Amino acid sequence: MGLLYTGIGLFLLLMLAIGLLRVVRGPTDFDRMIAAQLFGTTAVAILCLLAEASGQAALRSVALVFALLAAITAVTFVRHSAAGEE
């Protein structure tokens, strides 16, 4: 089971690296925001993976907080972008 967790963790780290490239090279703010959402989703996945591997239920609560913050960030970005177009 440890090998499976290691493989999933490495895959998630690869996704973070790809997202970081999109943040740096993203032609628009929307591309950068989608990459930031990828960071939030990957952080939640990593925390859930760590919670399962270590048996610490508190990490699941932290993952839920990150998921909530990612959703609030997306809504705020959309509202701010829509207000800037008017």
PATORDO-991222 format. One record per residue (C-alpha): residue number from 1; residue in one letter; x, y, z. Coordinates in pm, 1 decimal, decimal comma. Example, Ala and Ser with C-alpha at 12.3 -4.5 7.8 and 13.67 -1.06 7.14 Angstrom:
BEGIN
+-----+---+----------+----------+----------+
:   k : r :     east :    north :       up :
+-----+---+----------+----------+----------+
:   1 : A :   1230,0 :   -450,0 :    780,0 :
:   2 : S :   1367,0 :   -106,0 :    714,0 :
+-----+---+----------+----------+----------+
This chain:
BEGIN
+-----+---+----------+----------+----------+
:   k : r :     east :    north :       up :
+-----+---+----------+----------+----------+
:   1 : M :      0,0 :      0,0 :      0,0 :
:   2 : G :    294,6 :    231,5 :     64,3 :
:   3 : L :    405,4 :    201,7 :   -296,6 :
:   4 : L :     58,4 :    303,6 :   -414,9 :
:   5 : Y :     59,9 :    612,8 :   -190,7 :
:   6 : T :    406,9 :    702,7 :   -314,4 :
:   7 : G :    298,7 :    673,3 :   -677,9 :
:   8 : I :    -11,3 :    884,1 :   -622,5 :
:   9 : G :    195,8 :   1144,0 :   -434,9 :
:  10 : L :    448,3 :   1166,7 :   -717,2 :
:  11 : F :    168,0 :   1204,9 :   -970,8 :
:  12 : L :     18,6 :   1488,9 :   -767,1 :
:  13 : L :    357,5 :   1659,8 :   -743,9 :
:  14 : L :    389,4 :   1632,3 :  -1121,9 :
:  15 : M :     50,1 :   1802,1 :  -1157,3 :
:  16 : L :    171,9 :   2083,7 :   -931,6 :
:  17 : A :    478,4 :   2131,3 :  -1150,5 :
:  18 : I :    263,4 :   2148,2 :  -1463,0 :
:  19 : G :     32,5 :   2397,2 :  -1292,6 :
:  20 : L :    329,4 :   2610,9 :  -1192,6 :
:  21 : L :    434,0 :   2628,3 :  -1556,2 :
:  22 : R :     85,4 :   2750,5 :  -1647,0 :
:  23 : V :    102,6 :   3018,9 :  -1377,9 :
:  24 : V :    435,8 :   3143,9 :  -1510,5 :
:  25 : R :    354,9 :   3118,1 :  -1882,5 :
:  26 : G :    -23,2 :   3168,9 :  -1873,8 :
:  27 : P :   -120,2 :   3424,3 :  -2135,2 :
:  28 : T :   -425,3 :   3544,7 :  -1941,9 :
:  29 : D :   -536,3 :   3592,0 :  -1584,3 :
:  30 : F :   -797,9 :   3320,5 :  -1636,8 :
:  31 : D :   -524,9 :   3067,8 :  -1719,4 :
:  32 : R :   -344,7 :   3164,3 :  -1402,7 :
:  33 : M :   -663,4 :   3132,1 :  -1197,6 :
:  34 : I :   -732,4 :   2785,0 :  -1333,0 :
:  35 : A :   -377,4 :   2687,1 :  -1237,9 :
:  36 : A :   -435,7 :   2825,9 :   -889,1 :
:  37 : Q :   -749,8 :   2612,0 :   -867,9 :
:  38 : L :   -535,5 :   2315,3 :   -968,3 :
:  39 : F :   -303,7 :   2398,0 :   -676,5 :
:  40 : G :   -598,8 :   2402,8 :   -437,5 :
:  41 : T :   -739,9 :   2076,1 :   -566,4 :
:  42 : T :   -399,8 :   1909,5 :   -554,2 :
:  43 : A :   -341,7 :   2034,7 :   -200,0 :
:  44 : V :   -672,7 :   1880,1 :    -94,4 :
:  45 : A :   -577,7 :   1551,7 :   -262,2 :
:  46 : I :   -234,6 :   1548,1 :    -97,4 :
:  47 : L :   -383,2 :   1620,5 :    244,0 :
:  48 : C :   -640,1 :   1342,4 :    201,2 :
:  49 : L :   -361,9 :   1107,5 :     95,1 :
:  50 : L :   -152,9 :   1203,4 :    398,2 :
:  51 : A :   -453,4 :   1163,2 :    627,2 :
:  52 : E :   -513,1 :    812,7 :    498,1 :
:  53 : A :   -146,8 :    712,1 :    509,7 :
:  54 : S :    -82,0 :    849,5 :    859,1 :
:  55 : G :   -422,1 :    788,1 :   1015,4 :
:  56 : Q :   -461,2 :   1151,0 :   1126,4 :
:  57 : A :   -822,2 :   1256,0 :   1082,8 :
:  58 : A :   -735,9 :   1622,0 :   1148,6 :
:  59 : L :   -573,9 :   1643,2 :    805,4 :
:  60 : R :   -912,9 :   1574,8 :    647,6 :
:  61 : S :  -1050,8 :   1881,0 :    825,5 :
:  62 : V :   -764,2 :   2090,7 :    692,9 :
:  63 : A :   -835,5 :   1954,5 :    343,1 :
:  64 : L :  -1199,7 :   2063,4 :    374,7 :
:  65 : V :  -1088,5 :   2413,1 :    472,3 :
:  66 : F :   -861,4 :   2429,5 :    166,4 :
:  67 : A :  -1148,3 :   2314,7 :    -56,2 :
:  68 : L :  -1372,4 :   2585,3 :     86,8 :
:  69 : L :  -1106,5 :   2851,6 :     37,0 :
:  70 : A :  -1051,8 :   2739,8 :   -322,8 :
:  71 : A :  -1423,3 :   2775,3 :   -396,8 :
:  72 : I :  -1438,1 :   3119,9 :   -235,2 :
:  73 : T :  -1131,2 :   3227,9 :   -431,5 :
:  74 : A :  -1288,2 :   3121,5 :   -761,6 :
:  75 : V :  -1612,4 :   3305,4 :   -688,1 :
:  76 : T :  -1423,7 :   3618,7 :   -584,5 :
:  77 : F :  -1212,1 :   3610,2 :   -899,6 :
:  78 : V :  -1517,1 :   3576,3 :  -1123,8 :
:  79 : R :  -1700,5 :   3858,2 :   -944,8 :
:  80 : H :  -1395,3 :   4081,3 :   -963,2 :
:  81 : S :  -1343,2 :   4005,1 :  -1332,2 :
:  82 : A :  -1708,1 :   4072,3 :  -1412,6 :
:  83 : A :  -1700,0 :   4403,1 :  -1224,0 :
:  84 : G :  -1390,1 :   4510,7 :  -1418,2 :
:  85 : E :  -1564,5 :   4459,5 :  -1754,5 :
:  86 : E :  -1849,7 :   4697,4 :  -1681,0 :
+-----+---+----------+----------+----------+
